[in-house]
C-alpha cells in the first residue's frame, strides 16, 4: 500500500442495494469509483470475499479486473452475477487487491464494494 493511495466510491450505476432480482437471474452490477489518491492504479482487481459460488450465494467470478486508472480519474467496474435459486436477501462483497493478491487498503474501507439483492 502507498501512503497516497485512496479510493472514493461515487455511486452504484446499476442494481441499487435492495434491488429485486428473480431466482437464478443473471445480472450486471456496475460501480463508479474514483482514484482519490496520488498513484496510478495498475494491475489491480476486485477480489470477492468469501465463497463465490454455491447454494444460497450470489454467483460471481473470484476476480474482476480494474482498468488502469490515473489519479483523479473515475472508473466503472463491472461484474456479471447470478442470483441464488431461493428467496431471501443476499450480499456479496469485494475489495481491491494488487496483482499478487494483497489488499490495496488493508486498514481502510472496512466494507469494500458490495451488492445486496432480494430474491422474491
C-alpha positions as CSV (number, residue, x, y, z in Angstrom):
1,X,0.0,0.0,0.0
2,X,1.2,3.5,-0.8
3,X,0.7,6.4,1.6
4,X,-1.1,8.4,-1.1
5,X,-3.3,5.6,-2.3
6,X,-7.0,6.2,-1.8
7,X,-10.3,5.3,-3.5
8,X,-13.7,7.0,-3.4
9,X,-17.0,5.3,-4.0
10,X,-19.0,7.5,-6.3
11,X,-22.2,5.6,-7.0
12,X,-24.0,2.3,-7.9
13,X,-24.5,2.7,-11.6
14,X,-26.8,-0.4,-11.7
15,X,-28.5,-2.6,-9.1
16,X,-29.0,-0.3,-6.1
17,X,-29.0,-2.0,-2.7
18,X,-32.1,-4.0,-2.1
19,X,-33.0,-4.5,-5.8
20,X,-35.4,-7.3,-6.6
21,X,-33.8,-9.9,-8.8
22,X,-35.6,-13.1,-9.8
23,X,-34.2,-16.5,-8.7
24,X,-31.3,-17.7,-11.0
25,X,-31.4,-14.4,-12.9
26,X,-28.1,-13.2,-14.4
27,X,-27.4,-9.5,-13.9
28,X,-24.7,-6.9,-14.2
29,X,-23.5,-4.8,-11.2
30,X,-21.6,-1.6,-12.1
31,X,-19.9,0.7,-9.5
32,X,-18.3,4.0,-10.3
33,X,-15.2,4.6,-8.2
34,X,-12.6,7.4,-8.3
35,X,-8.9,7.1,-7.8
36,X,-8.7,9.7,-5.0
37,X,-5.0,9.3,-4.3
38,X,-1.8,10.3,-6.0
39,X,-0.7,7.0,-7.5
40,X,-1.7,5.1,-10.7
41,X,-3.8,2.1,-10.2
42,X,-2.2,-0.6,-12.4
43,X,-2.8,-4.3,-12.5
44,X,-5.5,-4.2,-9.8
45,X,-8.6,-6.3,-9.3
46,X,-11.6,-6.5,-7.2
47,X,-11.5,-9.8,-5.3
48,X,-14.6,-11.4,-3.9
49,X,-14.5,-12.1,-0.2
50,X,-15.7,-15.5,0.9
51,X,-17.1,-18.2,-1.4
52,X,-18.1,-17.0,-4.9
53,X,-20.5,-19.8,-5.7
54,X,-22.6,-22.4,-4.0
55,X,-26.1,-22.9,-2.5
56,X,-27.5,-19.7,-1.1
57,X,-24.8,-17.4,-2.6
58,X,-24.7,-14.9,-5.3
59,X,-22.6,-16.5,-8.0
60,X,-19.7,-14.4,-9.4
61,X,-16.1,-14.6,-10.7
62,X,-13.5,-14.6,-7.9
63,X,-11.7,-11.6,-9.5
64,X,-12.7,-8.6,-11.6
65,X,-10.0,-6.6,-13.4
66,X,-9.9,-2.9,-12.8
67,X,-8.8,-0.8,-15.8
68,X,-5.6,1.2,-15.2
69,X,-6.8,4.4,-13.5
70,X,-4.9,7.7,-13.2
71,X,-5.1,9.8,-10.0
72,X,-8.3,11.8,-10.1
73,X,-9.8,9.6,-12.8
74,X,-13.2,7.8,-12.4
75,X,-13.6,4.2,-13.5
76,X,-16.6,1.9,-14.0
77,X,-16.1,-1.6,-12.5
78,X,-18.5,-4.2,-13.9
79,X,-19.2,-7.8,-12.7
80,X,-21.6,-10.4,-14.0
81,X,-23.6,-12.1,-11.3
82,X,-26.2,-14.7,-10.9
83,X,-28.9,-14.7,-8.2
84,X,-29.4,-17.7,-5.9
85,X,-32.3,-20.0,-6.5
86,X,-34.0,-19.5,-3.1
87,X,-35.9,-16.4,-1.9
88,X,-34.2,-14.1,0.6
89,X,-31.8,-11.2,0.9
90,X,-28.2,-11.8,-0.2
91,X,-25.0,-9.8,-0.2
92,X,-21.6,-10.3,-1.9
93,X,-18.6,-8.1,-1.1
94,X,-15.3,-7.3,-3.0
95,X,-12.1,-5.5,-2.0
96,X,-9.4,-4.0,-4.3
97,X,-6.2,-6.1,-4.5
98,X,-2.8,-5.9,-6.1
99,X,-1.8,-8.4,-8.8
100,X,-0.2,-10.6,-6.0
101,X,-3.5,-10.8,-4.1
102,X,-2.6,-8.4,-1.3
103,X,-5.3,-5.9,-0.2
104,X,-4.7,-2.4,-1.5
105,X,-6.2,-0.7,1.5
106,X,-5.8,-3.2,4.4
107,X,-6.5,-0.6,7.1
108,X,-9.2,1.4,5.3
109,X,-12.6,0.9,3.6
110,X,-13.8,-1.8,6.0
111,X,-16.8,-2.7,3.9
112,X,-15.4,-2.6,0.3
113,X,-17.8,-2.7,-2.6
114,X,-20.9,-4.8,-2.3
115,X,-24.2,-5.8,-3.9
116,X,-27.3,-6.5,-1.9
117,X,-30.3,-8.1,-3.6
118,X,-33.7,-9.5,-2.7
119,X,-34.9,-12.7,-4.4
120,X,-38.7,-12.8,-4.1
